[in-house]
Amino acid sequence: MSKKRPTLKDIATRLDLSIPTVSRALAGHPDISDETQSRVREAARELGYPLGERAQPKTPSPRRLIALIVPEINMFFSPALLTGLTRVLQQNDYSLVLHQSGNSFSRERELVEQCVRLAPHGVLIALSSETASLDHLEMLKRHDIPTTVFDKTLDTQRFSTLTLDDVEAGQMAAEVLLQRGHRRILGLFSDPRMRISAMRMRGFRRAHSDRMLPLDEAQLVQVRDLADFDAEYGRALAAFPDATATFAMSDELLVHAHHALARRGITIPEPMSLLAISEGHAPEFLYPRVTHLLHSGTQVGERMAHIMLGLILHPSATAIDVRIHTALVERDSVVTRGRPINHPS
């Protein structure tokens, strides 16, 4: 019978330390004393724990670290998110280490492995569109590294999550337009592999079904690659000349829709009204200014930071699911086209 491979728990038990303390000692964290680091490394050698890269001394950092993994940094949501996140973390003496997966699952998994070696105090991650399960995050849980999945998530009871209430937002967007008499609405949705897209589409559908209003599948434009946006949206516009409104589920789709309509000589809000879920900046830069459901990146960043601090200070095996609600911001891109389309009595 082969000898059982030693674990971090074995080292922690021998020294009467917590597993996170052992993990950070092996990573050379500056908040672990030199004496404790030496004791941990010595115990690891005696037990035969594979030290490898984790035992190499790290360059001291003046602050404790939180790792952030995102598919990309875009010009819309990301700046506000980082502002809110870093503001709260800095107030609590934490620094942020930013990683981009390039929307690739293989790269995302590599970054998670790097985080295990870095042993940050916590990991915040927005998933790539290629990510189909959270199995690769289990290594973070095994090393007692608090982890929160945000914005682009999968259904899970293993990890804490922070998202917009996406079904509610999609439904609310459609209802705003239906209540203003728009019977034919085109919906623009991002990569259909992502839960965020599926949930917002579900809400959009629900608003129609609640009113028993027919919704042709071709009204739901699913844009997997932005390079194909103009062709995909163009087909929907051609197929439904009676469409009087467009809903965009994100700022990126909003800007592309605004430009596509302008190229075709279709003016806003007549004959085409336009509404989006937005971080709030893009609608103010466009003309006419766009009515939107506000999804504040700053608020999301601040909430993420507070959730992470709570997980660090009060470790719990119970995952939490936090959902943020939107608020309608009236601007100039939506007109009333007739009587409201309400629920049947």
Secondary structure, 3 states (H helix, E strand, C coil): CCCCCCCHHHHHHHHCCCHHHHHHHHCCCCCCCHHHHHHHHHHHHHHCCCCHHHHCCCCCCCCEEEEEEECCCCCCCHHHHHHHHHHHHHHCCEEEEEEECCCCHHHHHHHHHHHHHHCCCEEEECCCCCCCCCHHHHHHHHCCCCEEEECCCCCCCCCEEEEECHHHHHHHHHHHHHCCCCCCEEEEECCCCCHHHHHHHHHHHHHHHHCCCCCCHHHEEECCCHHHHHHHHHHHHHHCCCCCEEEECCHHHHHHHHHHHHHCCCCCCCCCEEEEEECCCHHHHCCCCCEEEECCHHHHHHHHHHHHHHHHHCCCCCCCEEEECCEEECCCCCCCCCCCCCCCC
